[in-house]
Amino acid sequence: MMAKANRNEEIISQAEIDNLFRINEFIETDDKSSLIEELKQAILNSGKLELAQWQSLRGQLGEIEALIPHIDLIIKLKKEAQ
C-alpha cells in the first residue's frame, strides 16, 4: 500500500516528467536527435525547408537567445551553491 505524500513535499506530475525528458533529449550532446544535431541537419538539407519554415526556426532561435542570460545565471548560481 502506498503511503500518503507529506503535504510539504512537492509532487511532480507526469506532464512535468515528460517535459524534462524532452528537454534532456534536446541537450544530450552524444545523441543524434540533439538540438544541435537537428539544426546541423536542417542546414545541411536546407533545400528541404521552405522559407516560412526557416523564418519560424529563426524566430524560435531568437526566443532561445533571449533565455540565454537566464540560463547563464542559473548555471552561475548552481556552481556557487556547490
Backbone as CSV, one residue per row, in Angstrom:
resi,resn,N_x,N_y,N_z,CA_x,CA_y,CA_z,C_x,C_y,C_z
1,MET,0.837,-1.174,0.000,0.000,0.000,0.000,0.887,1.244,0.000
2,MET,0.571,2.215,-0.824,1.346,3.443,-0.906,1.009,4.381,0.238
3,ALA,2.026,4.960,0.810,1.810,5.940,1.877,1.409,7.271,1.259
4,LYS,0.653,8.031,2.019,0.268,9.366,1.546,1.492,10.263,1.521
5,ALA,1.557,11.120,0.535,2.670,12.067,0.425,2.530,13.140,1.488
6,ASN,3.638,13.527,2.057,3.661,14.615,3.024,3.210,15.889,2.314
7,ARG,2.377,16.672,2.935,1.851,17.888,2.292,2.942,18.892,1.969
8,ASN,4.082,18.829,2.662,5.185,19.750,2.403,6.046,19.308,1.227
9,GLU,5.883,18.061,0.793,6.670,17.560,-0.328,6.045,18.026,-1.638
10,GLU,6.907,18.332,-2.580,6.417,18.696,-3.901,6.259,17.430,-4.712
11,ILE,5.165,17.315,-5.403,4.924,16.149,-6.241,5.006,16.602,-7.684
12,ILE,5.830,15.894,-8.445,5.996,16.236,-9.854,4.973,15.445,-10.664
13,SER,4.338,16.131,-11.574,3.304,15.484,-12.379,3.939,14.715,-13.532
14,GLN,3.171,13.830,-14.114,3.648,13.066,-15.271,3.981,14.016,-16.424
15,ALA,3.198,15.059,-16.591,3.457,16.035,-17.662,4.810,16.706,-17.459
16,GLU,5.135,17.039,-16.199,6.427,17.659,-15.905,7.571,16.682,-16.171
17,ILE,7.377,15.425,-15.821,8.394,14.402,-16.089,8.608,14.259,-17.592
18,ASP,7.520,14.183,-18.340,7.616,14.072,-19.799,8.349,15.265,-20.385
19,ASN,8.061,16.449,-19.865,8.699,17.677,-20.337,10.201,17.632,-20.062
20,LEU,10.578,17.166,-18.877,12.003,17.060,-18.542,12.711,16.093,-19.483
21,PHE,12.062,14.978,-19.797,12.664,14.023,-20.726,12.850,14.648,-22.104
22,ARG,11.875,15.433,-22.554,12.001,16.107,-23.854,13.170,17.073,-23.844
23,ILE,13.313,17.829,-22.767,14.417,18.776,-22.664,15.742,18.032,-22.687
24,ASN,15.831,16.949,-21.930,17.067,16.176,-21.887,17.423,15.600,-23.251
25,GLU,16.422,15.183,-24.019,16.688,14.660,-25.358,17.358,15.724,-26.225
26,PHE,16.934,16.971,-26.083,17.492,18.045,-26.895,18.907,18.425,-26.485
27,ILE,19.251,18.273,-25.203,20.549,18.754,-24.763,21.614,17.668,-24.674
28,GLU,21.236,16.411,-24.852,22.231,15.342,-24.832,23.185,15.552,-26.003
29,THR,24.460,15.711,-25.709,25.425,16.028,-26.760,25.808,14.821,-27.609
30,ASP,25.672,13.612,-27.082,26.051,12.421,-27.840,24.895,11.851,-28.643
31,ASP,23.744,12.458,-28.545,22.535,11.939,-29.164,22.372,12.536,-30.561
32,LYS,22.026,11.691,-31.523,21.807,12.160,-32.895,20.548,13.011,-33.015
33,SER,19.687,13.002,-32.001,18.473,13.819,-32.057,18.595,15.060,-31.168
34,SER,19.837,15.434,-30.811,20.026,16.630,-30.003,19.644,17.864,-30.810
35,LEU,19.393,18.931,-30.112,19.010,20.174,-30.773,20.067,20.606,-31.781
36,ILE,21.328,20.533,-31.391,22.414,20.941,-32.283,22.466,20.056,-33.531
37,GLU,22.329,18.752,-33.344,22.339,17.843,-34.495,21.165,18.111,-35.425
38,GLU,20.008,18.379,-34.842,18.834,18.689,-35.656,19.062,19.956,-36.472
39,LEU,19.662,20.976,-35.847,19.946,22.222,-36.557,20.975,22.002,-37.662
40,LYS,22.012,21.224,-37.376,23.027,20.930,-38.393,22.400,20.232,-39.592
41,GLN,21.530,19.260,-39.316,20.885,18.539,-40.408,19.976,19.458,-41.214
42,ALA,19.295,20.365,-40.548,18.432,21.314,-41.256,19.267,22.191,-42.174
43,ILE,20.435,22.615,-41.695,21.305,23.469,-42.514,21.872,22.684,-43.686
44,LEU,22.327,21.452,-43.419,22.878,20.629,-44.497,21.823,20.311,-45.552
45,ASN,20.585,20.173,-45.131,19.488,19.857,-46.043,18.591,21.076,-46.229
46,SER,19.216,22.231,-46.385,18.464,23.493,-46.409,17.394,23.535,-47.494
47,GLY,17.592,22.788,-48.547,16.603,22.774,-49.617,15.308,22.098,-49.229
48,LYS,15.334,21.319,-48.152,14.129,20.610,-47.717,13.172,21.494,-46.941
49,LEU,13.665,22.645,-46.481,12.807,23.547,-45.713,12.389,24.729,-46.573
50,GLU,11.153,25.136,-46.408,10.629,26.300,-47.113,11.040,27.563,-46.367
51,LEU,10.940,28.706,-47.032,11.289,29.984,-46.421,10.526,30.200,-45.122
52,ALA,9.245,29.907,-45.107,8.431,30.097,-43.896,8.958,29.230,-42.743
53,GLN,9.436,28.035,-43.059,9.982,27.159,-42.029,11.291,27.726,-41.476
54,TRP,12.133,28.274,-42.363,13.374,28.904,-41.910,13.067,30.110,-41.029
55,GLN,12.062,30.885,-41.419,11.692,32.052,-40.631,11.153,31.637,-39.266
56,SER,10.385,30.572,-39.233,9.867,30.062,-37.971,11.006,29.567,-37.086
57,LEU,11.953,28.851,-37.685,13.115,28.362,-36.951,13.904,29.523,-36.372
58,ARG,14.101,30.548,-37.168,14.862,31.717,-36.692,14.130,32.409,-35.554
59,GLY,12.825,32.482,-35.638,12.052,33.073,-34.556,12.198,32.287,-33.262
60,GLN,12.194,30.968,-33.376,12.355,30.129,-32.196,13.762,30.261,-31.620
61,LEU,14.748,30.372,-32.490,16.116,30.572,-32.012,16.242,31.914,-31.299
62,GLY,15.515,32.910,-31.776,15.504,34.210,-31.103,14.967,34.091,-29.688
63,GLU,13.956,33.257,-29.508,13.414,33.034,-28.168,14.452,32.358,-27.281
64,ILE,15.203,31.413,-27.841,16.266,30.742,-27.078,17.347,31.748,-26.711
65,GLU,17.715,32.608,-27.661,18.736,33.633,-27.394,18.315,34.527,-26.228
66,ALA,17.031,34.836,-26.147,16.539,35.685,-25.062,16.634,34.977,-23.709
67,LEU,16.616,33.659,-23.717,16.691,32.890,-22.474,18.122,32.648,-22.002
68,ILE,19.098,32.832,-22.865,20.488,32.525,-22.537,20.979,33.258,-21.288
69,PRO,20.718,34.548,-21.113,21.174,35.192,-19.870,20.589,34.541,-18.615
70,HIS,19.353,34.085,-18.692,18.730,33.423,-17.555,19.398,32.073,-17.287
71,ILE,19.688,31.342,-18.354,20.373,30.055,-18.223,21.759,30.265,-17.629
72,ASP,22.463,31.297,-18.101,23.791,31.601,-17.557,23.719,31.918,-16.067
73,LEU,22.688,32.651,-15.658,22.515,32.976,-14.248,22.264,31.714,-13.420
74,ILE,21.422,30.825,-13.917,21.140,29.570,-13.214,22.425,28.762,-13.058
75,ILE,23.220,28.669,-14.123,24.486,27.932,-14.061,25.399,28.548,-13.011
76,LYS,25.517,29.867,-13.035,26.386,30.564,-12.069,25.937,30.295,-10.638
77,LEU,24.636,30.416,-10.380,24.119,30.213,-9.035,24.276,28.770,-8.568
78,LYS,24.078,27.820,-9.463,24.230,26.418,-9.091,25.692,26.087,-8.803
79,LYS,26.617,26.674,-9.569,28.040,26.462,-9.324,28.434,27.034,-7.973
80,GLU,27.918,28.227,-7.668,28.233,28.857,-6.390,27.660,28.063,-5.217
81,ALA,26.538,27.417,-5.429,25.890,26.643,-4.360,26.638,25.350,-4.054
82,GLN,27.444,24.902,-5.002,28.193,23.646,-4.791,29.328,23.913,-3.905
